[in-house]
């Protein structure tokens, strides 16, 4: 289809919109809050690939740790699969504990 096509015009409009909300470094900021298995996948993959220390700055690692601590369940210290889960799961807790360790949190950290 040519540029006169409504679908092409809609696509152009979409690209223009997303360039207005794109951050200077190229990412799109936003909160995809809730699932607690996405960040562990990224961190564990980066660690396995040997790029964890170069991919994440110290400030980014600190913010990741802060986020995980903020969504940690107060009643048992674990994590579910989602921030709104009413109970921790072994899987969610294991993923997020390993993530914290890979981000530099010591094993004896409270």
HELIX and SHEET records of a PDB file:
HELIX    1   1 UNK A    6  UNK A   20  1                                  15    
HELIX    2   2 UNK A   38  UNK A   48  1                                  11    
HELIX    3   3 UNK A   52  UNK A   55  1                                   4    
HELIX    4   4 UNK A   58  UNK A   70  1                                  13    
HELIX    5   5 UNK A   90  UNK A  102  1                                  13    
END                                                                             
